[in-house]
């Protein structure tokens, strides 16, 4: 593996509930190597999604040092952080977060609207990304005309379109049947293996986690264990 793409040192995070601070993450320290496929597991409320949001620059830690893609993102101003996210992070969500009035191609193009690219170039890149996820024949279909698995493939193409350093996936198979879920997990494995993308995936499903290189377990905001799975041994 290469140098770490993510390095956390003594990260803590809490939220306010009424007038009280509720700790979510406590003094977390670990690294994620470039090119790794890591699954985050733990019971509800263990801090998995909070940790993913910190790594993705959606939220900020209360204390500690968080370096992602060579940048101490806790020190960035909001505008700088937004620009950093656009360049380095591709997001995949459980419920796809697609715009229902847009076609698959238009949904994939959305992240490129922030860039000074000609329309023809945006369309070409979106078409290439959709072809990569097996949807070259669905460019003009709207989300309602696609299956759940196909919609998630559109979301993955959108996550890839800006060539991010890492892909963060929050329960990406949680709303899919097992066959569709396996297709998505194998696609993530392929993007990791063939494109070298670092993938960090939150999941509650041991079968899904088995597709990763390693599984990290969180318990009450603390790291309770990390185990190697092999080279995506669950891919079958």
Long-range contacts (C-beta under 8 A, 24 or more apart in sequence): 1-33, 1-34, 1-35, 1-36, 2-33, 2-34, 2-35, 3-33, 3-34, 4-31, 4-32, 4-33, 4-34, 4-67, 5-32, 5-33, 5-34, 5-35, 5-36, 5-68, 5-69, 5-165, 5-166, 5-198, 6-31, 6-32, 6-55, 6-67, 6-68, 6-166, 6-198, 6-200, 7-31, 7-32, 7-65, 7-66, 7-67, 7-68, 8-55, 8-64, 8-65, 8-66, 9-64, 9-65, 9-66, 10-63, 10-64, 10-65, 11-54, 11-61, 11-63, 11-64, 11-65, 11-66, 12-61, 12-62, 12-63, 12-64, 13-47, 13-50, 13-54, 13-59, 13-61, 13-62, 13-221, 14-62, 23-221, 24-50, 24-221, 25-50, 25-51, 25-54, 25-61, 25-221, 25-222, 26-220, 26-221, 26-222, 27-64, 27-222, 28-64, 28-221, 28-222, 28-223, 29-64, 29-223, 30-216, 30-223, 30-226, 32-198, 32-200, 33-198, 34-196, 34-198, 35-192, 35-196, 35-197, 35-198, 36-198, 36-199, 36-213, 36-214, 37-188, 37-189, 37-192, 37-198, 37-199, 37-201, 37-211, 37-212, 37-213, 37-214, 37-232, 38-199, 38-200, 38-201, 38-212, 38-213, 38-214, 38-215, 38-216, 39-201, 39-202, 39-203, 39-208, 39-209, 39-211, 39-212, 39-214, 39-215, 39-216, 39-229, 40-200, 40-201, 40-202, 40-203, 40-215, 40-216, 40-218, 41-202, 41-203, 41-204, 41-206, 41-209, 41-215, 41-216, 41-217, 41-218, 42-217, 42-218, 42-219, 42-224, 43-219, 44-204, 45-220, 46-218, 46-219, 46-220, 46-221, 47-218, 47-220, 47-221, 48-202, 48-218, 49-170, 49-202, 51-218, 52-168, 52-170, 52-200, 52-202, 55-166, 55-168, 55-200, 56-85, 56-89, 56-91, 56-168, 57-81, 57-84, 57-85, 57-88, 57-89, 58-85, 68-165, 68-166, 69-165, 69-166, 86-111, 86-114, 86-162, 87-162, 87-164, 87-165, 88-164, 88-165, 88-166, 89-164, 89-165, 89-166, 89-167, 89-168, 90-158, 90-159, 90-160, 90-161, 90-162, 90-164, 90-166, 90-167, 90-168, 90-197, 91-159, 91-167, 91-168, 91-169, 91-170, 92-152, 92-155, 92-156, 92-159, 92-167, 92-168, 92-169, 92-170, 92-172, 93-155, 93-169, 93-170, 93-171, 93-172, 94-170, 94-171, 94-172, 94-174, 94-175, 95-175, 96-143, 96-148, 96-151, 96-152, 96-154, 96-155, 96-175, 97-155, 98-143, 98-151, 98-154, 98-155, 98-158, 99-143, 100-142, 100-143, 100-144, 101-142, 102-142, 103-139, 103-140, 103-141, 103-142, 104-130, 104-135, 104-138, 104-139, 104-140, 104-141, 104-142, 104-143, 104-146, 104-154, 104-157, 105-130, 105-139, 105-140, 107-143, 107-154, 107-155, 107-158, 108-154, 108-157, 108-158, 108-161, 109-161, 110-158, 111-158, 111-161, 111-162, 112-161, 112-162, 115-162, 125-161, 126-157, 126-161, 129-157, 129-158, 129-160, 129-161, 130-154, 130-157, 132-157, 132-160, 133-157, 133-160, 133-187, 134-187, 147-180, 148-175, 148-176, 148-177, 148-180, 149-176, 149-177, 149-179, 149-180, 149-181, 149-183, 149-184, 152-176, 152-180, 152-184, 153-184, 153-187, 156-184, 156-187, 156-188, 156-191, 160-191, 160-195, 160-197, 164-197, 165-198, 166-197, 166-198, 166-199, 166-200, 167-191, 167-197, 167-198, 167-199, 167-200, 168-200, 168-201, 169-199, 169-200, 169-201, 169-202, 170-201, 170-202, 171-202, 171-203, 171-204, 172-201, 172-203, 173-203, 173-205, 173-208, 174-203, 174-204, 174-205, 178-207, 181-205, 181-208, 182-236, 185-211, 185-234, 185-235, 186-211, 186-235, 189-232, 189-235, 192-232, 193-232, 207-234, 208-234, 209-234, 210-234, 211-235
